[in-house]
Amino acid sequence: MASSEEKQAQPFVDIFNEDEAEKSFLLSKPTCLIILGKPGSGKKTLARKLAQIWKCIFIEALEVIQTNIQEKTEYGLKCQELLFKGQSISEELVTEMILKKIESPQVTHFGYVLCGFPSLSEEYMTVSQQVEKIKNLKLKPDFLINIKCSDYDLCQRISGQRQHPDSGQVYQRNQWDPNIIEKHKKKKGQQEEDKEEEEEDEELEEEQTAEDPLKKSEFLHQLVQRPEDFLENAKKRVGKYKDIMLHPLEDLMAEQDCEHIIEVDGNQQPYDLLVVKKKAYVASDKNYICCSCCFNKQGELFRVLSSYQLIASRYRWRRSRWGKACPVALKKGDIVMGNPDLAVSFLGKMYILSSLAALKAFMSNPRPYLLPPMPLPPCKVLVFGPPFSGRTTICNLIAHKYKGKV
């Protein structure tokens, strides 16, 4: 009753309060996806494409290992040490790295696309235990994408894979088999009639294929078939998946809302599954930080942006409520003016960062620096002492150091 009376007492209150809308967005959970499917069904390829389109973080065992090694983290140094000794990286270490990545600030903001977990290997945890880990994640998956493909088609695809020994790149049969490539070109030539809109895309594809090393006969002779891609081994992997993983994953999907389960045809190409018409604008609720501008003067920065790439009709870029002050420094209780060269946009507002470290922190996850209390409440200092003890001098020094007022 009290709430209804308040609404009647204030009939002209704006229910679409911008600050409240921004706060609710900053507190919202990012969209998270997990890709499921049989071995070799294309989980990794689809996950990578989805991560690129929706600006999510791609999480996969090999990708996580390489990232940790490149960044020389504690896990990366352990992996490097094991590899130098000629040992394999344990499942326990890989699982820890994946879970640590899911809890990172960047993933907390952008969300993730996870594939390859749960894994077929039960060296560290059983499949059921891995599924329980997924259920107990702080950032639980919102959508489950299940790639469906028949055993025969899948085994034929796996057995047709070839790897280049130097680069480690894996190629499908339709990428290296000259007969299939020739048939594909003929079909494509027939379909290109009356399609003038796709001329630019075709030119790009021709340029890429012109530089493709697969056209060289020497390169084709270097491709080898891995032992795990032999037909009999592919059948064993698919059989193992059906024996130990299929039922736990079916139980996981049964607990999920049917509207959040997406089943796709594994025989289609990733580009066919993610059809985007030419000149269409692919919007994503993760694509927040949309530009990094370099201008010498802040006035010029806002003047140019005010008429460039408008968010909506008659809706121009705006300053943040803190103007030139760096939001990362404000969160720490410091007032530091930002550098216009380190300006980014977020939710239609411009934020000026003070250093490259602050820019990196804000770009990875801006939410902690914008949620209240923001800015940090100011610190009040009382200086007292006997006459002529230097109270005024110490007050002036403190005020100058921390940009306060005496």
C-alpha positions as CSV (number, residue, x, y, z in Angstrom):
1,M,0.0,0.0,0.0
2,A,2.8,2.4,0.9
3,S,4.5,1.9,-2.5
4,S,1.3,2.6,-4.4
5,E,0.6,5.7,-2.4
6,E,4.2,6.9,-3.1
7,K,3.6,6.4,-6.8
8,Q,0.3,8.3,-6.7
9,A,2.0,11.1,-4.7
10,Q,4.7,11.4,-7.4
11,P,2.9,10.9,-10.7
12,F,5.6,12.6,-12.8
13,V,8.6,10.6,-11.6
14,D,10.6,9.2,-14.5
15,I,10.5,5.4,-14.2
16,F,13.2,5.1,-16.8
17,N,15.9,6.6,-14.6
18,E,19.2,6.5,-16.5
19,D,21.3,6.0,-13.4
20,E,19.2,3.1,-12.2
21,A,19.3,1.5,-15.7
22,E,23.0,1.8,-15.8
23,K,23.4,0.4,-12.3
24,S,21.2,-2.6,-13.0
25,F,23.2,-3.3,-16.2
26,L,26.5,-3.1,-14.3
27,L,25.1,-5.6,-11.8
28,S,23.8,-7.9,-14.4
29,K,25.3,-11.3,-15.3
30,P,27.1,-11.5,-18.7
31,T,25.9,-14.1,-21.2
32,C,27.8,-17.4,-21.0
33,L,27.7,-20.3,-23.5
34,I,29.0,-23.8,-23.5
35,I,29.4,-25.9,-26.6
36,L,28.7,-29.7,-26.4
37,G,29.1,-32.4,-29.0
38,K,31.0,-35.5,-30.0
39,P,34.7,-35.5,-30.6
40,G,35.6,-33.8,-34.0
41,S,32.1,-32.3,-34.4
42,G,33.5,-28.8,-34.7
43,K,33.0,-27.5,-31.1
44,K,36.2,-25.5,-31.1
45,T,35.6,-23.9,-34.5
46,L,32.0,-22.9,-33.6
47,A,33.1,-21.6,-30.2
48,R,35.8,-19.4,-31.7
49,K,33.3,-17.9,-34.2
50,L,30.7,-17.2,-31.5
51,A,33.4,-15.6,-29.3
52,Q,34.4,-13.3,-32.2
53,I,30.8,-12.3,-33.0
54,W,29.5,-11.8,-29.4
55,K,32.7,-10.4,-28.0
56,C,32.9,-13.2,-25.4
57,I,36.1,-14.8,-24.1
58,F,36.9,-18.0,-25.8
59,I,37.9,-20.7,-23.3
60,E,39.4,-24.0,-24.4
61,A,42.2,-26.2,-22.9
62,L,44.9,-25.5,-25.6
63,E,44.0,-21.8,-25.8
64,V,44.2,-21.4,-22.0
65,I,47.6,-23.2,-21.9
66,Q,49.1,-21.0,-24.7
67,T,47.7,-17.8,-23.0
68,N,49.3,-18.7,-19.7
69,I,52.6,-19.5,-21.3
70,Q,52.7,-16.3,-23.3
71,E,51.7,-14.2,-20.2
72,K,54.3,-16.1,-18.1
73,T,51.8,-16.7,-15.2
74,E,52.4,-19.1,-12.4
75,Y,50.5,-21.8,-14.3
76,G,52.3,-20.9,-17.5
77,L,55.7,-21.4,-15.9
78,K,54.6,-24.8,-14.6
79,C,53.4,-25.8,-18.1
80,Q,56.7,-24.6,-19.6
81,E,58.7,-26.6,-17.1
82,L,56.8,-29.8,-17.8
83,L,57.1,-29.4,-21.6
84,F,60.8,-28.7,-21.4
85,K,61.2,-32.0,-19.5
86,G,59.2,-33.8,-22.2
87,Q,56.3,-34.5,-19.9
88,S,52.6,-33.9,-20.6
89,I,50.5,-31.3,-18.8
90,S,48.3,-33.0,-16.2
91,E,44.5,-32.8,-16.4
92,E,44.4,-31.3,-12.9
93,L,46.6,-28.4,-14.0
94,V,44.5,-27.8,-17.1
95,T,41.2,-27.9,-15.2
96,E,42.6,-25.4,-12.6
97,M,43.6,-23.0,-15.4
98,I,40.2,-23.2,-17.1
99,L,38.3,-22.6,-13.8
100,K,40.7,-19.7,-13.0
101,K,40.1,-18.2,-16.4
102,I,36.3,-18.4,-15.9
103,E,36.7,-16.4,-12.6
104,S,38.9,-13.7,-14.2
105,P,37.7,-10.1,-14.3
106,Q,37.6,-10.0,-18.1
107,V,35.3,-13.0,-18.2
108,T,33.1,-11.5,-15.4
109,H,32.4,-8.6,-17.7
110,F,32.3,-10.1,-21.2
111,G,31.1,-13.6,-20.5
112,Y,32.6,-16.8,-22.0
113,V,32.2,-19.4,-24.7
114,L,33.5,-22.7,-23.2
115,C,34.2,-25.9,-25.2
116,G,36.1,-29.1,-24.5
117,F,34.9,-29.2,-20.9
118,P,33.8,-31.7,-19.6
119,S,36.5,-33.7,-21.3
120,L,36.7,-37.4,-22.1
121,S,39.8,-37.9,-19.9
122,E,38.9,-39.0,-16.4
123,E,42.5,-38.8,-15.2
124,Y,41.7,-36.1,-12.6
125,M,37.9,-36.0,-12.4
126,T,35.1,-38.2,-13.7
127,V,32.7,-36.8,-16.3
128,S,30.0,-36.6,-13.6
129,Q,32.3,-34.6,-11.3
130,Q,33.1,-32.2,-14.2
131,V,29.4,-31.7,-14.9
132,E,28.9,-30.9,-11.2
133,K,31.7,-28.3,-11.5
134,I,29.8,-26.7,-14.4
135,K,26.6,-26.6,-12.3
136,N,28.4,-25.0,-9.4
137,L,30.2,-22.3,-11.4
138,K,29.6,-18.7,-10.2
139,L,29.1,-17.7,-13.8
140,K,26.8,-20.6,-14.9
141,P,26.2,-21.1,-18.6
142,D,23.1,-19.4,-19.9
143,F,22.9,-21.4,-23.2
144,L,23.9,-24.9,-24.1
145,I,24.7,-25.5,-27.8
146,N,24.7,-29.1,-28.7
147,I,26.2,-30.1,-32.1
148,K,24.5,-33.1,-33.5
149,C,26.1,-35.3,-36.1
150,S,25.8,-39.0,-37.1
151,D,28.6,-41.4,-36.1
152,Y,29.3,-42.3,-39.8
153,D,29.6,-38.7,-41.0
154,L,31.7,-37.8,-38.0
155,C,34.1,-40.7,-38.4
156,Q,34.5,-39.9,-42.1
157,R,35.3,-36.3,-41.3
158,I,37.9,-37.2,-38.6
159,S,39.6,-39.8,-40.8
160,G,39.8,-37.1,-43.6
161,Q,41.8,-34.7,-41.4
162,R,45.4,-34.0,-42.2
163,Q,48.0,-32.0,-40.3
164,H,50.9,-29.9,-41.4
165,P,53.9,-31.1,-39.2
166,D,55.7,-27.7,-39.1
167,S,52.8,-25.3,-38.3
168,G,50.5,-27.9,-36.5
169,Q,47.5,-26.6,-38.5
170,V,44.8,-29.2,-39.2
171,Y,43.0,-29.3,-42.5
172,Q,39.7,-31.0,-43.5
173,R,39.4,-33.1,-46.5
174,N,37.5,-30.4,-48.5
175,Q,40.6,-28.1,-47.9
176,W,43.3,-30.5,-49.2
177,D,41.7,-33.0,-51.5
178,P,42.0,-31.6,-55.1
179,N,39.0,-33.5,-56.4
180,I,36.6,-32.2,-53.7
181,I,38.0,-28.6,-54.1
182,E,37.4,-28.8,-57.9
183,K,33.8,-30.0,-57.4
184,H,33.2,-27.2,-54.8
185,K,34.5,-24.6,-57.3
186,K,32.1,-25.8,-60.1
187,K,29.1,-25.7,-57.7
188,K,30.1,-22.3,-56.5
189,G,30.5,-21.0,-60.1
190,Q,26.9,-22.0,-60.9
191,Q,25.5,-20.3,-57.8
192,E,27.4,-17.0,-58.5
193,E,24.9,-16.1,-61.2
194,D,22.7,-13.1,-60.4
195,K,24.6,-12.4,-57.1
196,E,26.1,-9.0,-57.6
197,E,25.9,-8.1,-53.9
198,E,28.5,-10.7,-53.0
199,E,31.2,-9.4,-55.5
200,E,33.4,-7.8,-52.8
201,D,33.3,-10.9,-50.6
202,E,34.2,-13.1,-53.6
203,E,37.2,-10.8,-54.4
204,L,38.4,-11.2,-50.8
205,E,38.1,-15.0,-51.0
206,E,40.0,-15.0,-54.3
207,E,42.8,-13.0,-52.7
208,Q,42.9,-15.4,-49.7
209,T,42.9,-18.5,-51.9
210,A,45.6,-17.0,-54.1
211,E,47.9,-16.8,-51.1
212,D,46.7,-20.2,-49.7
213,P,49.7,-22.5,-49.4
214,L,47.4,-25.5,-49.9
215,K,47.5,-24.6,-53.7
216,K,51.2,-25.6,-53.8
217,S,51.7,-29.3,-54.5
218,E,54.8,-29.4,-52.3
219,F,52.6,-28.3,-49.3
220,L,50.0,-31.0,-50.0
221,H,52.7,-33.7,-49.9
222,Q,53.8,-32.5,-46.5
223,L,50.4,-33.1,-44.8
224,V,50.2,-36.2,-42.6
225,Q,47.5,-38.1,-40.9
226,R,47.6,-38.2,-37.1
227,P,47.2,-41.6,-35.3
228,E,44.1,-40.4,-33.5
229,D,42.5,-39.6,-36.9
230,F,42.7,-43.2,-38.2
231,L,39.2,-44.5,-38.9
232,E,39.4,-47.3,-36.3
233,N,40.7,-44.8,-33.6
234,A,37.9,-42.3,-34.5
235,K,35.3,-44.9,-34.0
236,K,36.8,-45.8,-30.6
237,R,36.7,-42.1,-29.5
238,V,33.1,-41.7,-30.6
239,G,32.1,-45.0,-28.8
240,K,33.9,-43.8,-25.7
241,Y,32.0,-40.5,-25.8
242,K,28.7,-42.4,-26.0
243,D,29.6,-44.7,-23.2
244,I,30.9,-42.3,-20.5
245,M,29.8,-38.8,-21.4
246,L,26.4,-38.9,-23.2
247,H,24.2,-39.7,-20.2
248,P,25.7,-37.1,-17.8
249,L,25.4,-34.4,-20.6
250,E,21.8,-35.5,-21.3
251,D,21.0,-35.1,-17.6
252,L,22.6,-31.6,-17.7
253,M,20.5,-30.6,-20.6
254,A,17.4,-32.0,-19.0
255,E,17.8,-29.7,-16.1
256,Q,18.3,-26.7,-18.4
257,D,15.4,-24.6,-19.6
258,C,14.5,-25.9,-23.1
259,E,14.5,-22.3,-24.5
260,H,18.2,-22.1,-23.6
261,I,19.2,-25.3,-25.4
262,I,20.2,-24.9,-29.0
263,E,20.8,-27.9,-31.3
264,V,22.7,-27.4,-34.5
265,D,23.6,-29.6,-37.5
266,G,27.2,-30.7,-37.3
267,N,27.4,-31.2,-41.1
268,Q,27.0,-27.5,-41.8
269,Q,29.8,-25.1,-41.9
270,P,30.2,-22.5,-39.0
271,Y,29.5,-19.7,-41.5
272,D,26.2,-21.3,-42.5
273,L,25.2,-21.6,-38.8
274,L,26.0,-17.9,-38.2
275,V,24.5,-16.4,-41.3
276,V,24.8,-12.6,-41.3
277,K,23.4,-10.6,-44.3
278,K,25.7,-8.2,-46.0
279,K,25.7,-4.7,-44.5
280,A,23.7,-5.9,-41.4
281,Y,24.8,-4.6,-38.1
282,V,25.6,-7.4,-35.7
283,A,24.7,-6.0,-32.3
284,S,25.8,-7.6,-29.0
285,D,25.2,-6.6,-25.4
286,K,28.9,-7.3,-24.8
287,N,30.2,-4.8,-27.4
288,Y,30.5,-2.0,-24.9
289,I,33.9,-0.5,-25.3
290,C,33.7,0.5,-29.0
291,C,36.5,2.9,-29.7
292,S,39.9,4.0,-28.5
293,C,40.6,7.6,-29.7
294,C,43.8,9.5,-29.9
295,F,43.5,13.3,-29.8
296,N,45.8,15.9,-28.4
297,K,43.0,18.0,-26.9
298,Q,40.1,16.8,-24.9
299,G,37.8,19.4,-26.5
300,E,38.6,18.2,-29.9
301,L,38.0,14.6,-28.8
302,F,34.4,15.3,-27.7
303,R,33.8,17.7,-30.6
304,V,34.7,15.0,-33.2
305,L,32.9,12.2,-31.4
306,S,29.7,14.2,-30.9
307,S,29.0,13.8,-34.6
308,Y,30.7,10.5,-35.3
309,Q,29.0,7.1,-35.2
310,L,26.0,8.2,-33.3
311,I,24.5,5.6,-31.0
312,A,21.0,6.5,-32.1
313,S,19.3,9.3,-34.0
314,R,19.9,12.6,-32.1
315,Y,21.8,10.8,-29.4
316,R,25.3,12.0,-29.2
317,W,28.3,10.8,-27.2
318,R,28.4,12.4,-23.7
319,R,31.0,13.0,-21.0
320,S,31.0,10.8,-18.0
321,R,29.8,12.3,-14.7
322,W,33.4,12.7,-13.6
323,G,34.5,14.6,-16.7
324,K,38.3,14.5,-17.1
325,A,38.9,12.5,-13.9
326,C,40.1,8.9,-14.3
327,P,37.5,6.4,-12.9
328,V,40.1,3.8,-12.0
329,A,42.0,6.4,-9.8
330,L,38.7,7.6,-8.3
331,K,37.8,4.1,-7.2
332,K,41.1,4.2,-5.2
333,G,40.2,7.5,-3.7
334,D,42.6,9.6,-5.8
335,I,41.7,12.4,-8.1
336,V,43.9,12.1,-11.2
337,M,43.1,13.8,-14.5
338,G,43.0,11.5,-17.5
339,N,45.0,11.6,-20.7
340,P,42.8,12.3,-23.8
341,D,45.0,9.8,-25.7
342,L,43.7,7.1,-23.4
343,A,39.9,7.7,-24.0
344,V,37.4,4.9,-24.4
345,S,33.6,4.9,-24.8
346,F,31.3,2.8,-22.6
347,L,27.5,2.8,-22.6
348,G,27.5,6.0,-24.7
349,K,29.7,7.9,-22.4
350,M,33.4,8.9,-22.7
351,Y,35.9,8.0,-20.0
352,I,39.4,9.4,-19.8
353,L,42.0,7.1,-18.3
354,S,45.2,8.3,-16.7
355,S,47.7,5.6,-17.6
356,L,48.1,2.5,-19.7
357,A,47.6,0.3,-16.6
358,A,44.4,2.0,-15.8
359,L,43.2,1.7,-19.4
360,K,44.0,-2.1,-19.5
361,A,42.1,-2.6,-16.2
362,F,39.1,-0.6,-17.4
363,M,39.0,-2.3,-20.8
364,S,39.1,-5.8,-19.2
365,N,36.2,-5.1,-16.8
366,P,34.8,-1.6,-16.3
367,R,32.1,-2.7,-13.9
368,P,34.0,-2.4,-10.6
369,Y,35.1,1.1,-11.4
370,L,31.6,2.4,-12.1
371,L,29.5,0.7,-9.4
372,P,28.8,2.6,-6.1
373,P,30.4,3.8,-3.9
374,M,32.0,5.8,-6.7
375,P,34.0,7.9,-6.3
376,L,35.4,6.6,-3.1
377,P,34.2,8.8,-0.1
378,P,36.9,11.5,0.6
379,C,39.2,11.2,3.5
380,K,39.0,13.9,6.2
381,V,42.1,14.6,8.2
382,L,42.3,16.7,11.4
383,V,45.7,18.1,12.3
384,F,46.1,19.4,15.8
385,G,49.0,20.4,18.1
386,P,50.5,23.2,20.2
387,P,51.0,26.7,18.7
388,F,54.0,27.1,16.3
389,S,54.2,23.3,15.9
390,G,53.8,23.5,12.1
391,R,50.1,22.6,11.8
392,T,49.5,25.0,8.8
393,T,52.6,23.8,7.0
394,I,51.7,20.1,7.4
395,C,48.1,20.8,6.3
396,N,49.2,22.6,3.2
397,L,51.6,19.7,2.3
398,I,48.8,17.1,2.8
399,A,46.3,19.1,0.8
400,H,48.8,19.5,-2.1
401,K,49.8,15.8,-2.1
402,Y,46.2,14.5,-2.1
403,K,44.5,17.5,-3.9
404,G,42.5,18.3,-0.8
405,K,41.3,21.6,0.7
406,V,42.6,23.1,3.9
